[in-house]
């Protein structure tokens, strides 16, 4: 991938609403050339979408935790992602290698809500859990270029 494309990706990762004119100014391209480059990156599937970042605290979800889950009966068919997708507090689900099968990122209002969510996950999904609370987030979702 060309250095100019990498610059464009870094700019859009920082501000997905950046204008083609501003992208051009930062990369030395004309506005139309910047637009063409972005379109090509979209067509190639390098840029997969643009999203609003929502502050969980604005939704009163001030507690973030990671929950590692492991099925109580590993011989059963693995349909855990489908069964947990309706649970709105689970914001991310990662299939992982190691002692656990999945790592979930959850956001809830307070510790009592986390306790209720853990009970729900254990009961509905028939899994064992290991929970880690997030104290602060120095950075997240960095783009590797």
C-alpha positions as CSV (number, residue, x, y, z in Angstrom):
1,X,0.0,0.0,0.0
2,X,1.3,3.4,-0.9
3,X,2.3,6.0,1.7
4,X,-0.3,8.4,0.5
5,X,-3.0,5.8,1.0
6,X,-1.7,5.2,4.5
7,X,-1.8,8.9,5.3
8,X,-5.4,9.1,4.0
9,X,-6.4,6.1,6.2
10,X,-4.7,7.7,9.3
11,X,-6.6,11.0,8.6
12,X,-9.9,9.2,8.2
13,X,-9.3,7.1,11.3
14,X,-8.9,10.3,13.3
15,X,-11.8,12.1,11.6
16,X,-14.1,10.0,9.5
17,X,-16.0,13.2,8.4
18,X,-12.8,15.0,7.1
19,X,-13.5,16.7,3.7
20,X,-11.7,15.7,0.5
21,X,-10.3,19.2,0.4
22,X,-8.7,18.8,3.9
23,X,-7.5,15.3,3.0
24,X,-5.9,16.8,-0.1
25,X,-4.2,19.6,1.9
26,X,-2.7,17.1,4.3
27,X,-1.5,14.7,1.5
28,X,-0.6,17.2,-1.3
29,X,-3.4,15.9,-3.5
30,X,-6.1,17.8,-5.3
31,X,-9.6,17.5,-3.9
32,X,-10.7,15.3,-6.8
33,X,-7.6,13.1,-6.5
34,X,-8.2,12.7,-2.7
35,X,-11.8,11.7,-3.5
36,X,-10.7,9.2,-6.1
37,X,-8.2,7.7,-3.6
38,X,-10.8,7.4,-0.9
39,X,-13.3,5.8,-3.3
40,X,-10.7,3.2,-4.4
41,X,-9.9,2.4,-0.8
42,X,-13.6,1.8,-0.2
43,X,-14.0,-0.3,-3.4
44,X,-11.0,-2.4,-2.4
45,X,-12.6,-3.0,1.0
46,X,-9.8,-1.3,2.9
47,X,-12.3,1.2,4.3
48,X,-15.3,-0.8,5.4
49,X,-17.5,2.0,6.9
50,X,-17.8,5.2,8.8
51,X,-19.2,5.2,12.3
52,X,-20.3,7.6,15.1
53,X,-18.4,7.1,18.3
54,X,-20.8,7.2,21.2
55,X,-19.6,7.9,24.8
56,X,-21.0,5.0,26.9
57,X,-21.2,7.4,29.9
58,X,-23.7,9.5,28.0
59,X,-25.9,6.3,28.0
60,X,-25.2,5.9,31.8
61,X,-23.0,2.9,31.0
62,X,-20.0,3.9,33.1
63,X,-18.7,0.4,33.9
64,X,-16.8,-1.5,31.3
65,X,-15.6,-5.1,31.8
66,X,-14.1,-8.0,29.9
67,X,-15.7,-11.4,30.4
68,X,-13.9,-14.5,29.3
69,X,-16.3,-17.4,28.8
70,X,-15.9,-21.1,28.5
71,X,-18.7,-23.6,27.8
72,X,-19.6,-25.9,30.6
73,X,-20.0,-28.7,28.1
74,X,-17.5,-28.1,25.3
75,X,-18.8,-31.1,23.3
76,X,-22.0,-29.2,22.4
77,X,-22.5,-27.3,19.1
78,X,-20.9,-23.8,19.4
79,X,-23.7,-21.4,18.8
80,X,-22.7,-19.0,21.6
81,X,-22.3,-15.9,19.3
82,X,-25.8,-16.3,18.0
83,X,-27.2,-16.9,21.5
84,X,-25.5,-13.9,23.0
85,X,-26.0,-11.4,20.2
86,X,-29.4,-10.2,21.6
87,X,-27.8,-9.2,24.9
88,X,-27.3,-5.4,24.4
89,X,-24.7,-5.0,27.1
90,X,-22.3,-7.1,25.1
91,X,-20.7,-4.6,22.8
92,X,-17.9,-6.9,21.4
93,X,-17.3,-10.6,21.1
94,X,-13.9,-12.1,20.2
95,X,-13.3,-15.7,19.5
96,X,-10.0,-16.5,21.3
97,X,-7.5,-19.3,21.7
98,X,-6.5,-20.4,25.2
99,X,-8.4,-21.4,28.3
100,X,-11.5,-19.4,27.1
101,X,-13.6,-19.7,24.0
102,X,-14.7,-16.1,23.8
103,X,-13.8,-12.7,25.2
104,X,-16.7,-10.3,25.7
105,X,-16.5,-6.6,26.2
106,X,-19.5,-5.4,28.1
107,X,-20.7,-2.0,29.3
108,X,-23.2,-1.6,32.1
109,X,-24.5,1.1,34.5
110,X,-23.0,-0.1,37.8
111,X,-21.5,-3.1,39.6
112,X,-25.0,-4.5,40.5
113,X,-25.9,-4.4,36.8
114,X,-22.7,-6.3,36.0
115,X,-23.6,-8.9,38.6
116,X,-27.0,-9.4,37.0
117,X,-25.5,-9.6,33.6
118,X,-23.0,-12.2,34.7
119,X,-25.8,-14.3,36.2
120,X,-27.7,-14.0,33.0
121,X,-24.7,-15.0,30.8
122,X,-23.9,-18.0,33.0
123,X,-27.5,-19.2,33.1
124,X,-28.6,-18.5,29.5
125,X,-25.4,-19.6,27.8
126,X,-24.3,-22.4,30.2
127,X,-20.8,-21.0,30.5
128,X,-18.1,-20.4,33.2
129,X,-16.9,-16.8,33.3
130,X,-13.8,-14.9,34.4
131,X,-14.3,-11.1,34.7
132,X,-11.9,-8.2,34.5
133,X,-13.0,-4.7,35.3
134,X,-11.7,-1.7,33.3
135,X,-10.3,1.1,35.4
136,X,-9.4,3.5,32.7
137,X,-8.8,3.5,28.9
138,X,-5.5,5.3,28.0
139,X,-6.2,4.5,24.3
140,X,-8.3,2.0,22.2
141,X,-9.1,1.1,18.6
142,X,-5.8,2.3,17.3
143,X,-5.4,1.8,13.6
144,X,-2.4,-0.3,12.6
145,X,-1.0,1.2,9.3
